[in-house]
Amino acid sequence: MKVVAAFENLYVTSERALLSSDESYPLVPYFHEAAYKSVANASNLLQQRGLPSYGHCTFSTPTVLGSFQTLVDWVTTGVKPVS
C-alpha cells in the first residue's frame, strides 16, 4: 500500500505523546489512521480518536481546546487517555 510505504519512509518517532483526532465521517479515508498506527512503533505514545462530525478538519473550538487539555493532562500525569 502506497500510504504505508510513505509513512515508513517519512515517519520519525518523536518520543512524545501524540493525540490524533479525526472526524467519524471523513472526507479523507480513515484507513490512513490505521496505516499511521502500523508504523508508529510507539503505540504507548499514540492515541487516536474519532470524533462525531463530518468534514476535513472541521473541529469546533471547544473540541480543539478539549483535545489539547487531554494532551496536556496526559503529558502531565503520564496517564494515557482513552480513545
C-alpha positions as CSV (number, residue, x, y, z in Angstrom):
1,M,0.0,0.0,0.0
2,K,1.5,3.4,-1.0
3,V,0.3,5.1,2.2
4,V,2.1,2.7,4.4
5,A,5.3,2.9,2.3
6,A,5.1,6.7,2.6
7,F,4.7,6.6,6.3
8,E,7.5,4.1,6.7
9,N,9.8,6.4,4.7
10,L,8.7,9.7,6.3
11,Y,7.7,8.9,9.9
12,V,10.2,9.5,12.7
13,T,9.2,8.6,16.2
14,S,9.3,11.8,18.2
15,E,9.2,10.0,21.6
16,R,6.5,12.4,22.6
17,A,2.8,11.9,23.2
18,L,0.6,12.4,20.1
19,L,-3.2,12.7,20.2
20,S,-4.7,12.2,16.7
21,S,-8.3,13.2,16.1
22,D,-10.4,12.5,13.0
23,E,-14.0,13.0,12.0
24,S,-16.1,9.9,12.1
25,Y,-17.5,10.7,8.7
26,P,-14.3,11.8,7.0
27,L,-13.7,13.1,3.5
28,V,-10.2,11.7,3.9
29,P,-10.3,7.9,4.2
30,Y,-9.9,6.7,7.8
31,F,-7.5,3.9,6.7
32,H,-4.7,6.5,6.9
33,E,-5.1,6.3,10.7
34,A,-4.6,2.5,10.7
35,A,-1.6,2.9,8.4
36,Y,-0.1,5.6,10.6
37,K,-0.5,3.4,13.7
38,S,1.1,0.4,12.0
39,V,4.4,2.3,11.5
40,A,4.3,4.5,14.7
41,N,6.4,1.9,16.7
42,A,5.4,3.8,19.8
43,S,1.8,2.9,20.4
44,N,2.2,3.9,24.0
45,L,2.8,7.4,22.8
46,L,0.0,7.4,20.2
47,Q,-3.7,7.8,20.9
48,Q,-6.2,8.0,18.1
49,R,-9.8,9.1,18.4
50,G,-12.7,9.5,16.1
51,L,-15.0,12.5,16.7
52,P,-18.6,12.6,15.7
53,S,-18.5,15.2,12.9
54,Y,-18.3,15.4,9.2
55,G,-15.7,17.1,7.1
56,H,-12.0,17.6,6.9
57,C,-10.5,19.4,10.0
58,T,-13.9,21.0,10.9
59,F,-13.4,20.7,14.6
60,S,-15.1,23.3,16.8
61,T,-13.1,25.5,19.1
62,P,-14.3,23.6,22.3
63,T,-13.3,20.3,20.7
64,V,-9.8,21.6,19.9
65,L,-9.4,23.1,23.3
66,G,-10.7,19.9,25.0
67,S,-8.3,17.7,23.0
68,F,-5.4,20.0,23.8
69,Q,-6.3,19.8,27.5
70,T,-6.4,16.0,27.2
71,L,-2.9,16.0,25.7
72,V,-1.7,18.3,28.5
73,D,-3.2,16.1,31.1
74,W,-1.6,13.0,29.5
75,V,1.9,14.6,29.5
76,T,1.5,16.0,33.0
77,T,0.2,12.8,34.7
78,G,1.6,10.1,32.4
79,V,-1.8,8.5,32.2
80,K,-2.8,7.8,28.6
81,P,-6.3,8.9,27.7
82,V,-9.0,6.5,26.5
83,S,-9.9,6.9,22.8
